[in-house]
Amino acid sequence: MNTETHLKDLDTPRIVLDLDRLEQNLKRLQDICTQHGVELWPHIKTHKMVEVAKRQIALGATGLTCAKIGEAEALLPSGVRRIFIAHSIVDPKAGPRLAALSRQLDELIVAVTSARQAEALNAVLAAVDLTLPVMQAVDTGLGREGSRSLEEAKATAEVIRNASHLKLRGFYSHEGQSYGRKLDEVPAAAEGVRKQLDEVRQAIDPSLPIWPGCSVTGFTMATLPNVQAVRPGAYVFGDLSLCQRTQVMPWESAAVTVLTTVVDHPQPGLALIDAGSKTFSGDKSPETALSGIEATTRKLEVFRVNEEHGYVRGEGVDDLALGQQLRVIPSHICPVLNLTDEVIVVRGDKIVDRWTVEARGKVR
């Protein structure tokens, strides 16, 4: 039985979720999508939680995007009826799992990321006599999966047309390179991605939708013409990338913090906390190489991490008392949730619930 009622009652480190901020973040983007007639297929790789997915669906999300089959399986209790798995599936062992998922959903969509992968995916589905709609990936600048040229996109689409168990559903991208943009550069970046996707659509099948996907561009992308759906993930919580680097979300909207305790002062100007890379992950902000910033004053920085320690510097660091708790906004929120079994849900400093991270570790 949990007897803790306030954050001060908890041992640390913990992952803390501000429920009011979460609900505001979810509503903000859903309202934009609804206003512009755009479908929202949020990527659950960020939160990995049934409770958050339920709220997204209740607000109007059309379906959910998942990175792996395991995430999709874990999120079924949310009541989701439509899922897009945005990853290259080639393993024959995936066939029975896809067939089982398909039977439990109104629509299961999978990704085609190249002509060779389309052929491998078709073989996976043929082995279980399953035909699925596919979204074709377009590389819009990240340099990861997807067609690098219009000619390559046409060739991939031709493979899909000739595949017995694939049906082209539309075109998607992940414009992750937008995380390097400043706030005033985001609209132009979003429009550039939209134009590139639309060029592919017009050349292959103008009747099909385009589904860009990124939290940096998502708020803008949902307002652009001829965009049928957006697939952001980190918008639910925010982090240093969204709330400080690009500033597409205000600092006050950051919904998840790492609750940590000051455990030592090895030398002047340095404090140690009990949260390290096993809590923050190894991801750091690209420009400043920070793992996190203290949420309230924004003057204390976690500038280095070992597995179980964080190194803190900044104004007032020598005034921190041993045993004092800090709440830190992490640099990249997605891997943080994948490192914890549960989140502590609060309103203010009062604990109101604990949510399990059902899709933690679901990387297959």
C-alpha positions, -999 to 999 in steps of 0.1 A, spaced: 0 0 0 13 34 -10 11 59 19 30 88 3 8 118 -4 33 145 -13 65 145 -32 85 152 -1 74 118 12 91 99 -17 125 84 -20 143 93 -52 149 93 -81 114 93 -94 97 104 -126 69 129 -118 41 137 -142 21 169 -137 -15 160 -147 -27 195 -153 1 202 -177 -4 169 -195 -41 175 -200 -33 211 -213 -7 197 -238 -30 170 -251 -59 195 -255 -38 221 -272 -27 200 -302 -60 181 -304 -79 214 -306 -56 226 -335 -61 193 -354 -99 194 -349 -101 230 -360 -83 223 -392 -98 189 -399 -65 170 -395 -63 135 -380 -40 131 -349 -21 98 -347 1 105 -317 33 85 -314 32 66 -281 70 59 -281 72 89 -258 48 81 -231 44 43 -235 14 44 -211 -22 31 -215 -35 60 -193 -21 86 -216 -33 69 -247 -68 67 -232 -68 104 -228 -55 110 -263 -83 88 -278 -110 104 -256 -100 138 -268 -103 127 -305 -71 111 -317 -79 90 -347 -54 63 -340 -20 57 -324 15 55 -339 39 29 -325 76 22 -331 75 -15 -326 49 -44 -325 55 -48 -288 44 -12 -281 12 -18 -301 5 -50 -282 10 -32 -249 -13 -3 -257 -43 -24 -268 -60 -21 -233 -63 17 -241 -92 9 -264 -74 20 -295 -90 7 -327 -64 19 -353 -26 16 -351 2 26 -374 36 8 -368 62 32 -382 91 9 -385 108 -14 -410 94 -49 -404 113 -77 -422 116 -106 -396 94 -136 -406 87 -141 -369 67 -109 -369 40 -124 -391 19 -142 -365 21 -112 -342 8 -88 -369 -20 -112 -377 -30 -114 -341 -29 -75 -338 -49 -71 -370 -77 -93 -356 -80 -70 -326 -82 -37 -345 -103 -20 -370 -72 -10 -389 -35 -20 -386 -12 -1 -409 25 -8 -413 54 10 -429 73 5 -462 107 22 -460 123 11 -492 117 -12 -522 139 -40 -507 121 -37 -474 87 -38 -492 96 -71 -507 107 -85 -473 75 -73 -457 54 -88 -484 70 -122 -477 63 -118 -440 26 -111 -446 23 -138 -473 35 -164 -449 4 -157 -426 -19 -149 -455 -24 -113 -443 -28 -82 -465 -22 -48 -448 -23 -12 -458 11 5 -458 24 40 -455 54 47 -477 83 65 -460 98 96 -476 131 110 -463 125 147 -459 160 155 -446 167 134 -416 187 109 -436 172 78 -420 145 57 -436 125 66 -468 130 75 -504 158 100 -510 145 110 -545 113 112 -565 126 84 -587 133 62 -557 98 69 -543 82 59 -576 102 27 -578 92 18 -542 55 25 -550 57 2 -580 70 -26 -558 41 -20 -534 16 -21 -563 29 -54 -575 31 -69 -540 3 -94 -533 -1 -85 -496 5 -47 -495 -19 -19 -503 -5 16 -505 -23 38 -479 -3 70 -481 30 87 -475 48 96 -442 80 112 -429 97 119 -396 113 153 -400 135 149 -369 160 173 -383 136 201 -373 149 198 -338 178 220 -349 155 248 -359 148 280 -340 112 290 -333 109 315 -362 124 289 -386 98 262 -378 70 274 -402 93 274 -432 108 240 -422 73 226 -419 62 240 -453 93 225 -469 85 190 -455 49 194 -467 59 203 -502 83 174 -504 57 149 -493 31 165 -516 55 162 -546 57 125 -540 20 122 -536 12 141 -568 37 119 -587 24 86 -574 -13 90 -564 -28 124 -556 -58 108 -538 -36 94 -510 -29 113 -477 4 126 -463 13 120 -427 43 141 -415 54 134 -379 74 155 -355 66 175 -323 86 205 -334 66 209 -366 34 193 -355 16 225 -342 24 242 -375 19 212 -398 -16 207 -386 -26 241 -400 -11 236 -435 -32 227 -465 -33 192 -479 -20 176 -446 -44 148 -436 -27 137 -403 2 145 -380 20 120 -357 39 139 -330 50 121 -298 70 143 -273 43 171 -273 25 153 -245 53 161 -220 78 185 -235 115 186 -227 145 208 -231 144 203 -269 108 215 -272 106 240 -243 141 256 -245 158 248 -277 130 253 -302 105 269 -278 75 255 -297 62 247 -262 64 272 -233 87 263 -204 56 261 -181 41 233 -202 69 208 -194 48 180 -178 75 155 -167 103 161 -143 130 140 -127 126 142 -89 161 138 -74 179 144 -42 212 163 -35 236 137 -20 269 155 -17 291 186 -23 325 173 -34 339 208 -40 327 244 -43 305 249 -73 295 213 -76 267 192 -62 259 155 -68 224 142 -71 211 106 -70 198 105 -106 223 96 -134 222 81 -168 200 52 -156 173 79 -150 180 107 -175 194 84 -202 225 94 -221 208 119 -244 220 155 -240 211 188 -255 232 192 -287 244 227 -281 250 227 -243 255 190 -237 231 191 -207 211 162 -193 186 186 -177 178 219 -161 161 225 -127 125 234 -134 117 263 -111 147 287 -112 163 274 -144 197 283 -129 209 248 -120 222 225 -147 228 187 -148 259 189 -170 273 154 -166 260 120 -156 274 87 -145 251 57 -141 238 67 -106 250 103 -102 242 136 -118 267 165 -116 250 199 -109 264 234 -114 250 269 -116 238 298 -95 230 288 -59 245 253 -62 266 258 -30 234 267 -11 218 233 -18 214 213 13 221 176 14 188 158 12 172 186 -6 149 176 -35 151 191 -70 128 187 -100 147 186 -133 134 188 -168 153 163 -189 169 170 -223 151 143 -242 120 129 -227 114 97 -247 142 75 -233 134 87 -198 100 70 -198 116 38 -211 138 37 -180 111 37 -154 84 12 -143 60 39 -132 54 76 -130 41 96 -100 11 116 -111 7 149 -92 -14 180 -91 10 206 -77 31 187 -51 2 164 -41 3 128 -54 -29 118 -70 -20 86 -88 7 62 -101 7 50 -137 25 20 -150 47 24 -181 32 -6 -199 53 -4 -230 86 0 -212 113 -21 -229 90 -31 -257 117 -27 -284 107 -58 -304 
